[in-house]
């Protein structure tokens, strides 16, 4: 099953080729469009693609295509669900599309047919509406479920901390959120390029929390995007490199934020000097974690929670 990820600008030739083979409009696409595209890819081979053009709270869904060999596998449905989650993450409430070949597919996914001139003016001004799609193309719309009035459920929240190696900062964060959360939070951690093992100086810090160390391991973040993985409520990157990388598309529409910390594993010197670096980072993470676990999540709407956890990442990590 091809994993779905955010498109990279270097994917443009493969995306254009796939859309061309599918007979879908693509003549106007430039690398910047891919900032809002998702692809299903195995290595460098793009097996499926779907795109979004955001216009404030409305979005134009376009370019959903799957290679012939992957049709009837559910990949198109997975891509549609993933782009809808991404649209909600970016604040879009309603999706619109034009189709000549798949009105039945979209109707089955909850899209309704509307008059073409009922689409918002910014969408009617796009090249897809004005020139690329023929007049007989069916215009369809779906209003996405909103969370502005919904609070998170009263259960333990799953929090995934990401860094590159998953050997130090994310490991300590996993332990801290679980122990400081006192049953309200369960911590997990992963990396984009996991190290061979957990840093022993990080294990020393984790031991202070009472968190079990037997199962600590460095692991790739794809584990948590796979079917059957625990659904995450929060995804927090703790290193700048991980924040800049193309992450998997996370199931369940989790709230995301970036909390940057200096890498204590990069410190060179004696063991005592390294130990001091790890202890410093550990205390910095603990300060931000104290703010996080004290949030009144049961009284905040989801969009307010996102704002609050992003603010935490902008606060100083130094002691007063």
C-alpha positions in Angstrom: 0.0 0.0 0.0 1.6 3.2 -1.2 2.1 5.7 1.7 0.6 9.2 1.3 2.8 12.2 1.9 2.9 15.9 1.1 4.2 16.6 -2.4 7.6 18.1 -3.0 8.3 20.5 -5.7 10.6 18.0 -7.4 7.6 15.8 -7.8 6.2 18.1 -10.4 7.3 16.2 -13.6 5.9 12.9 -12.2 2.6 14.6 -11.2 2.2 16.3 -14.6 2.9 13.0 -16.3 0.3 11.1 -14.2 -2.3 13.9 -14.7 -1.6 13.9 -18.4 -2.1 10.2 -18.7 -5.4 10.5 -16.8 -6.6 13.3 -19.1 -7.0 15.7 -16.3 -6.2 19.5 -16.5 -2.6 20.2 -15.6 -1.4 22.8 -18.1 -1.5 25.6 -15.4 0.4 23.8 -12.7 3.7 25.2 -11.4 5.9 24.0 -8.6 4.2 26.3 -6.1 0.9 24.4 -6.6 2.5 21.4 -5.0 2.7 23.1 -1.6 -1.0 22.0 -1.3 -0.8 18.6 -3.1 -0.5 15.1 -1.7 1.0 12.1 -3.4 1.0 8.4 -2.9 4.5 7.3 -3.7 6.7 4.3 -3.6 10.3 5.6 -3.8 10.3 8.1 -6.6 7.3 6.6 -8.4 4.1 8.6 -7.9 1.2 6.2 -7.9 -1.5 8.7 -7.1 -2.0 12.5 -6.6 -4.6 14.9 -5.3 -4.4 18.7 -5.2 -6.0 21.6 -3.4 -6.2 25.3 -4.2 -7.2 27.3 -1.0 -9.3 30.4 -1.2 -9.8 31.6 2.3 -12.4 29.2 3.8 -13.2 27.6 0.4 -11.1 25.2 -1.5 -10.9 23.9 -5.1 -10.3 20.2 -5.1 -8.4 19.2 -8.3 -6.1 16.7 -9.9 -7.3 13.4 -8.1 -5.7 10.7 -10.2 -4.4 7.1 -9.6 -2.2 5.0 -11.9 -4.2 2.3 -13.7 -2.5 -0.5 -11.8 -3.6 1.0 -8.5 -7.3 1.6 -9.3 -9.9 -0.4 -7.5 -7.5 -0.7 -4.5 -9.0 2.1 -2.4 -6.1 4.5 -3.1 -8.4 7.1 -4.6 -10.6 7.0 -1.5 -7.5 7.3 0.8 -6.2 10.3 -1.2 -9.6 12.0 -1.0 -9.8 11.5 2.7 -6.3 12.7 3.2 -6.8 15.9 1.2 -10.0 16.6 3.1 -8.2 16.3 6.4 -5.5 18.6 5.1 -8.2 21.1 4.0 -9.7 21.2 7.5 -6.2 21.6 8.9 -5.8 24.8 6.8 -9.1 26.2 7.9 -11.2 25.3 4.8 -14.9 24.7 5.4 -16.2 23.8 1.9 -14.6 22.0 -1.0 -15.6 22.4 -4.7 -14.6 20.5 -7.8 -15.3 20.0 -11.4 -15.5 16.5 -12.9 -16.4 14.9 -16.2 -15.4 11.4 -15.4 -16.1 10.7 -11.7 -19.4 12.3 -10.5 -20.5 8.9 -9.0 -17.3 8.5 -7.0 -17.6 12.0 -5.5 -21.3 11.6 -4.9 -20.5 8.4 -2.9 -18.1 10.5 -0.8 -20.7 13.0 0.2 -20.4 15.6 -2.6 -23.5 17.2 -4.1 -24.0 18.6 -7.6 -24.6 22.4 -7.7 -25.0 24.9 -10.5 -21.6 25.9 -11.8 -22.3 29.6 -11.2 -23.1 28.8 -7.5 -19.4 28.3 -6.8 -17.7 31.2 -5.0 -16.4 34.0 -7.3 -12.6 33.4 -6.5 -13.0 29.8 -7.7 -14.9 30.8 -10.9 -11.9 33.0 -11.7 -9.5 30.1 -11.7 -8.1 28.7 -14.9 -9.7 25.4 -14.1 -13.2 27.0 -14.0 -12.6 29.6 -16.7 -10.7 27.7 -19.4 -9.4 24.2 -18.6 -12.6 22.3 -17.7 -15.3 22.0 -20.4 -18.8 23.5 -19.8 -20.3 20.1 -19.4 -18.2 19.3 -16.4 -20.2 18.7 -13.3 -19.7 21.1 -10.4 -19.8 19.5 -7.0 -19.5 20.7 -3.4 -19.0 19.2 0.1 -19.2 21.1 3.3 -16.6 19.6 5.6 -17.4 18.9 9.3 -16.2 21.8 11.4 -14.7 21.7 14.9 -15.2 25.3 15.9 -17.8 24.3 18.5 -16.4 20.9 19.5 -14.1 20.3 22.4 -11.8 17.3 22.6 -13.1 14.2 24.3 -12.5 13.4 28.0 -10.0 10.6 27.6 -6.2 10.2 27.5 -4.7 12.3 24.7 -2.1 10.7 22.5 0.9 13.0 21.8 3.6 12.1 19.2 6.9 14.0 19.4 9.0 14.0 16.3 12.7 14.7 15.6 15.2 13.5 13.1 17.0 10.7 15.0 14.4 9.9 17.8 17.2 9.3 20.2 17.2 12.3 22.6 14.7 15.3 22.6 11.7 13.4 21.4 12.4 10.5 23.8 12.6 12.9 26.8 9.4 14.6 25.7 7.6 11.3 25.4 8.5 10.5 29.0 7.7 13.9 30.3 4.2 14.3 28.8 3.2 10.8 30.1 4.5 11.3 33.7 3.6 15.0 34.0 0.2 14.4 32.5 -0.8 12.0 35.3 -3.0 9.8 33.2 -4.4 12.5 30.9 -1.7 12.1 28.2 0.2 9.2 26.6 3.5 10.1 24.9 5.0 8.6 21.8 8.0 9.5 19.8 9.5 8.8 16.4 12.0 10.2 13.8 12.4 10.8 10.1 15.8 9.1 10.1 16.0 7.1 13.4 19.3 6.5 15.0 20.7 3.1 15.9 19.5 3.5 19.5 18.5 5.8 22.2 21.2 8.1 23.5 22.3 6.9 27.0 22.4 10.4 28.3 18.7 10.8 27.3 18.0 7.5 29.2 19.6 9.0 32.3 17.2 11.9 32.2 14.1 9.7 31.5 15.0 7.6 34.5 14.4 10.7 36.7 10.8 10.7 35.7 10.0 7.1 36.6 9.0 6.4 33.0 9.7 2.8 32.0 12.9 2.6 29.8 12.7 -1.0 28.7 10.7 -0.3 25.6 12.4 2.9 24.6 13.7 2.7 21.0 14.4 4.9 18.0 11.8 4.3 15.3 10.6 5.8 12.1 7.6 8.1 12.1 5.9 6.0 9.3 4.9 3.6 12.1 2.4 6.1 13.3 0.8 6.8 9.9 0.2 3.1 9.2 -3.2 1.4 9.5 -3.7 0.1 13.1 -1.4 2.7 14.7 -2.7 4.7 17.7 -4.6 7.7 16.6 -2.8 10.9 17.6 -4.4 14.0 19.0 -1.2 16.0 18.9 1.9 16.0 16.7 4.8 18.1 18.0 8.1 18.5 16.3 11.0 19.2 18.6 13.8 19.9 16.2 14.0 22.3 13.3 15.1 19.6 10.7 12.1 17.5 11.4 9.8 20.5 11.2 11.1 21.3 7.7 10.7 17.8 6.3 7.7 16.4 4.4 5.8 14.5 7.1 3.4 11.6 6.5 -0.3 12.5 6.4 -1.5 11.7 9.9 -4.8 9.9 10.4 -7.4 11.5 12.7 -6.7 15.2 12.0 -4.3 15.9 15.0 -3.4 19.3 16.2 0.2 20.2 15.2 2.9 22.5 16.6 6.7 23.0 16.5 8.7 23.3 19.8 12.3 23.8 18.8 15.1 22.8 21.2 18.9 22.7 20.7 20.2 19.2 20.1 22.1 18.1 23.2 23.5 15.1 21.3 25.5 17.6 19.1 27.5 18.8 22.1 31.1 17.6 22.1 33.3 17.2 25.2 33.6 15.1 28.3 30.8 13.0 29.6 30.1 15.5 32.3 29.7 18.3 29.7 27.4 16.1 27.6 25.4 15.3 30.7 25.0 19.0 31.5 23.7 19.6 27.9 21.1 16.9 28.2 20.0 18.1 31.6 19.6 21.6 30.3 17.4 20.4 27.4 15.4 18.2 29.7 14.5 21.1 31.9 13.6 23.2 28.8 11.3 20.6 27.6 9.8 20.2 31.1 9.0 23.9 31.3 7.0 23.8 28.0 5.4 20.6 29.0 4.1 22.1 32.2 2.3 24.7 30.2 0.9 22.0 27.8 -0.4 19.6 30.4 -2.1 22.5 32.3 -4.2 23.5 29.3 -8.0 23.2 29.9 -8.5 21.0 26.9 -12.0 20.1 27.9 -13.1 23.7 27.7 -11.3 24.8 24.5 -12.4 24.3 20.9 -10.0 22.5 18.6 -8.9 25.7 16.8 -8.2 27.3 20.2 -6.1 24.3 21.3 -4.0 24.5 18.1 -3.4 28.2 18.8 -2.4 27.5 22.4 0.1 24.7 21.6 1.7 26.8 18.9 2.1 29.7 21.4 3.9 27.3 23.8 6.5 26.6 21.1 7.1 30.4 20.8 7.8 30.9 24.5 11.3 31.1 25.9 12.8 27.9 27.3 15.1 29.8 29.8 14.2 30.0 33.4 12.9 33.3 34.8 
